[in-house]
């Protein structure tokens, strides 16, 4: 989350609204969702790469209207 905060200018209008265990919920305008998803995924992978090495970091990003997925 710290790395995402440092890079927040790369995803203007994106806001972290919830962190639950290894899941982050980001809110943004629908037309920016794909760009925000790319920013989120890159940040999560980079942030955990050293901690998990040599195990590769895998991140799944889901774009939805609600946290429940609808």
ROKOL-429939 format. One line per 2 residues: number of its first residue (from 1); for each residue x, y, z of N, C-alpha, C, O, CB. Coordinates in Angstrom, 2 decimals, decimal comma. Glycine has a CB too. Example, Ala and Ser with C-alpha at 12.3 -4.5 7.8 and 13.67 -1.06 7.14 Angstrom:
REM residues 2
1> 13,19/-5,69/7,80/12,30/-4,50/7,80/13,20/-3,30/7,80/14,24/-3,32/8,46/11,31/-4,47/9,05  12,85/-2,25/7,08/13,67/-1,06/7,14/12,90/0,03/7,87/13,41/1,14/8,04/14,08/-0,60/5,72
END
This chain:
REM residues 70
1> 0,82/-1,19/0,00/0,00/0,00/0,00/0,87/1,25/0,00/0,51/2,27/-0,58/-0,94/0,00/1,20  2,01/1,15/0,66/2,91/2,29/0,67/3,44/2,62/-0,71/3,54/3,79/-1,08/4,07/2,02/1,60
3> 3,78/1,60/-1,48/4,27/1,83/-2,84/3,18/2,43/-3,72/3,45/3,32/-4,53/4,79/0,51/-3,46  1,96/1,96/-3,56/0,86/2,53/-4,33/0,65/3,99/-3,95/0,37/4,82/-4,82/-0,44/1,73/-4,09
5> 0,78/4,30/-2,68/0,65/5,69/-2,24/1,74/6,56/-2,88/1,47/7,66/-3,36/0,73/5,79/-0,69  2,96/6,05/-2,88/4,07/6,80/-3,49/3,84/7,04/-4,97/4,29/8,05/-5,52/5,38/6,05/-3,29
7> 3,15/6,13/-5,62/2,92/6,22/-7,07/1,50/6,68/-7,42/1,04/6,48/-8,55/3,18/4,88/-7,72  0,81/7,28/-6,48/-0,58/7,66/-6,70/-0,77/8,62/-7,87/-1,85/8,66/-8,47/-1,13/8,29/-5,45
9> 0,26/9,39/-8,21/0,14/10,32/-9,34/0,02/9,56/-10,67/-0,40/10,14/-11,67/1,35/11,26/-9,38  0,39/8,28/-10,69/0,27/7,46/-11,90/-1,17/7,02/-12,15/-1,51/6,58/-13,25/1,18/6,24/-11,81
11> -2,01/7,14/-11,13/-3,42/6,73/-11,25/-4,31/7,79/-10,62/-4,95/7,54/-9,60/-3,66/5,33/-10,58  -4,34/8,98/-11,22/-5,16/10,04/-10,64/-6,64/9,63/-10,59/-7,17/9,05/-11,54/-5,00/11,34/-11,44
13> -7,28/9,94/-9,49/-8,69/9,60/-9,33/-8,93/8,23/-8,76/-10,08/7,84/-8,55/-9,38/9,71/-10,63  -7,86/7,46/-8,49/-7,99/6,13/-7,90/-7,80/6,25/-6,39/-6,87/6,91/-5,92/-6,96/5,12/-8,52
15> -8,69/5,62/-5,63/-8,63/5,70/-4,18/-8,74/4,32/-3,55/-9,64/3,55/-3,87/-9,74/6,61/-3,66  -7,82/4,02/-2,66/-7,89/2,79/-1,89/-9,01/2,94/-0,87/-8,97/3,85/-0,04/-6,52/2,46/-1,18
17> -10,00/2,07/-0,93/-11,13/2,18/-0,02/-11,21/1,04/0,98/-11,93/1,14/1,97/-12,40/2,25/-0,80  -10,48/-0,05/0,73/-10,57/-1,20/1,61/-9,37/-2,11/1,41/-8,97/-2,40/0,28/-11,87/-1,96/1,37
19> -8,80/-2,56/2,51/-7,73/-3,56/2,46/-8,12/-4,69/3,40/-8,29/-4,48/4,60/-6,34/-2,94/2,86  -8,25/-5,89/2,84/-8,62/-7,07/3,63/-7,63/-8,18/3,30/-7,64/-8,73/2,20/-10,11/-7,51/3,33
21> -6,77/-8,49/4,27/-5,73/-9,50/4,09/-4,88/-9,16/2,86/-4,13/-8,19/2,89/-6,35/-10,91/3,95  -4,98/-9,95/1,80/-4,18/-9,71/0,60/-5,02/-9,11/-0,52/-4,64/-9,17/-1,69/-3,54/-11,02/0,12
23> -6,15/-8,53/-0,17/-7,05/-7,96/-1,17/-7,14/-6,45/-0,97/-7,31/-5,97/0,16/-8,45/-8,61/-1,10  -7,04/-5,71/-2,06/-7,19/-4,26/-2,02/-8,36/-3,88/-2,92/-8,47/-4,37/-4,04/-5,87/-3,54/-2,47
25> -9,21/-3,02/-2,42/-10,32/-2,52/-3,21/-10,02/-1,07/-3,55/-9,84/-0,23/-2,66/-11,69/-2,66/-2,45  -9,98/-0,79/-4,83/-9,67/0,54/-5,33/-10,91/1,07/-6,03/-11,57/0,35/-6,79/-8,44/0,52/-6,30
27> -11,24/2,33/-5,78/-12,37/2,96/-6,43/-11,84/3,97/-7,45/-10,92/4,73/-7,17/-13,30/3,65/-5,39  -12,45/3,97/-8,64/-12,06/4,92/-9,69/-13,19/5,05/-10,69/-14,15/4,28/-10,66/-10,75/4,48/-10,39
29> -13,06/6,02/-11,58/-14,03/6,16/-12,66/-13,94/4,95/-13,58/-12,85/4,42/-13,82/-13,80/7,47/-13,45  -15,08/4,52/-14,10/-15,13/3,33/-14,95/-14,22/3,44/-16,16/-13,62/2,45/-16,57/-16,55/3,09/-15,41
31> -14,10/4,62/-16,74/-13,28/4,77/-17,94/-11,78/4,68/-17,65/-10,98/4,59/-18,58/-13,59/6,09/-18,61  -11,40/4,71/-16,38/-9,99/4,59/-16,00/-9,67/3,23/-15,37/-8,54/3,00/-14,95/-9,63/5,70/-15,03
33> -10,65/2,35/-15,32/-10,49/1,08/-14,60/-9,32/0,23/-15,12/-8,58/-0,33/-14,32/-11,76/0,29/-14,69  -9,16/0,12/-16,41/-8,08/-0,72/-16,95/-6,70/-0,13/-16,61/-5,78/-0,87/-16,26/-8,22/-0,87/-18,48
35> -6,57/1,17/-16,71/-5,29/1,81/-16,37/-5,00/1,65/-14,87/-3,86/1,40/-14,48/-5,32/3,30/-16,75  -6,02/1,80/-14,05/-5,85/1,64/-12,61/-5,50/0,18/-12,28/-4,68/-0,07/-11,41/-7,13/2,08/-11,85
37> -6,12/-0,76/-12,96/-5,82/-2,17/-12,75/-4,36/-2,47/-13,07/-3,70/-3,22/-12,34/-6,74/-3,06/-13,60  -3,85/-1,90/-14,14/-2,44/-2,09/-14,52/-1,52/-1,50/-13,46/-0,53/-2,12/-13,07/-2,16/-1,44/-15,90
39> -1,84/-0,30/-12,98/-1,07/0,38/-11,92/-1,07/-0,46/-10,64/-0,03/-0,64/-10,01/-1,65/1,78/-11,64  -2,23/-0,96/-10,27/-2,37/-1,76/-9,05/-1,56/-3,05/-9,15/-0,81/-3,38/-8,23/-3,84/-2,09/-8,80
41> -1,72/-3,76/-10,24/-1,02/-5,03/-10,41/0,50/-4,84/-10,39/1,20/-5,59/-9,71/-1,44/-5,70/-11,73  0,99/-3,86/-11,11/2,44/-3,61/-11,14/2,97/-3,26/-9,75/4,02/-3,74/-9,35/2,77/-2,47/-12,12
43> 2,23/-2,43/-9,03/2,66/-2,05/-7,69/2,67/-3,22/-6,73/3,61/-3,35/-5,94/1,77/-0,98/-7,15  1,67/-4,07/-6,78/1,60/-5,22/-5,88/2,72/-6,22/-6,19/3,34/-6,77/-5,27/0,23/-5,91/-5,98
45> 2,97/-6,45/-7,46/4,03/-7,39/-7,83/5,38/-6,86/-7,38/6,17/-7,59/-6,77/4,02/-7,62/-9,36  5,66/-5,60/-7,68/6,96/-5,04/-7,30/7,15/-5,00/-5,78/8,23/-5,29/-5,28/7,10/-3,64/-7,86
47> 6,10/-4,65/-5,07/6,20/-4,53/-3,62/6,51/-5,88/-2,95/7,19/-5,91/-1,92/4,92/-3,96/-3,05  6,03/-6,97/-3,50/6,20/-8,27/-2,87/7,30/-9,13/-3,47/7,63/-10,18/-2,91/4,93/-9,02/-2,93
49> 7,88/-8,70/-4,58/8,86/-9,52/-5,29/10,05/-9,92/-4,40/10,43/-11,09/-4,37/9,36/-8,78/-6,51  10,63/-8,97/-3,69/11,79/-9,29/-2,84/11,41/-10,18/-1,67/12,16/-11,08/-1,30/12,43/-8,01/-2,32
51> 10,25/-9,93/-1,09/9,82/-10,70/0,08/9,54/-12,16/-0,26/9,73/-13,04/0,58/8,58/-10,07/0,69  9,08/-12,41/-1,46/8,70/-13,77/-1,85/9,73/-14,48/-2,73/9,55/-15,66/-3,04/7,40/-13,73/-2,57
53> 10,79/-13,79/-3,13/11,80/-14,40/-4,00/12,32/-15,68/-3,36/12,55/-15,71/-2,15/12,96/-13,41/-4,29  12,51/-16,71/-4,12/12,45/-16,85/-5,58/11,07/-17,26/-6,09/10,92/-17,59/-7,27/13,46/-17,86/-6,03
55> 10,06/-17,24/-5,24/8,72/-17,58/-5,68/8,14/-16,41/-6,46/8,16/-15,28/-5,97/7,80/-17,95/-4,46  7,63/-16,65/-7,65/7,08/-15,54/-8,44/5,78/-15,01/-7,81/4,98/-15,77/-7,27/6,81/-15,99/-9,88
57> 5,60/-13,73/-7,89/4,39/-13,09/-7,37/3,30/-13,14/-8,44/3,54/-12,77/-9,59/4,67/-11,61/-6,93  2,13/-13,59/-8,06/1,00/-13,60/-8,98/-0,10/-12,73/-8,39/-0,42/-12,83/-7,21/0,48/-15,06/-9,23
59> -0,67/-11,89/-9,21/-1,72/-10,97/-8,79/-2,89/-11,09/-9,76/-2,71/-11,02/-10,97/-1,20/-9,50/-8,72  -4,07/-11,27/-9,22/-5,29/-11,27/-10,03/-6,01/-9,95/-9,78/-6,25/-9,58/-8,63/-6,21/-12,50/-9,69
61> -6,37/-9,27/-10,84/-7,11/-8,02/-10,72/-8,48/-8,24/-11,35/-8,59/-8,76/-12,46/-6,35/-6,83/-11,40  -9,50/-7,85/-10,64/-10,87/-7,98/-11,14/-11,50/-6,60/-11,17/-11,44/-5,87/-10,18/-11,71/-8,97/-10,27
63> -12,10/-6,25/-12,27/-12,81/-4,98/-12,40/-14,30/-5,28/-12,27/-14,85/-6,10/-13,00/-12,48/-4,27/-13,76  -14,95/-4,59/-11,32/-16,37/-4,83/-11,08/-17,04/-3,54/-10,59/-16,36/-2,61/-10,15/-16,58/-5,97/-10,06
65> -18,33/-3,52/-10,67/-19,12/-2,38/-10,19/-19,19/-2,34/-8,67/-19,30/-1,27/-8,07/-20,53/-2,43/-10,77  -19,14/-3,54/-8,04/-19,19/-3,64/-6,58/-18,14/-4,62/-6,11/-17,62/-5,40/-6,90/-20,60/-4,07/-6,10
67> -17,82/-4,59/-4,82/-16,86/-5,52/-4,27/-17,34/-6,96/-4,43/-16,53/-7,88/-4,54/-16,61/-5,21/-2,80  -18,62/-7,15/-4,45/-19,19/-8,48/-4,64/-19,05/-8,98/-6,06/-19,33/-10,15/-6,33/-20,63/-8,47/-4,25
69> -18,64/-8,12/-6,98/-18,38/-8,56/-8,35/-19,46/-8,24/-9,35/-19,29/-8,55/-10,53/-18,16/-9,98/-8,35  -20,55/-7,64/-8,93/-21,64/-7,34/-9,87/-21,45/-6,01/-10,55/-22,28/-5,60/-11,37/-22,97/-7,35/-9,14
END
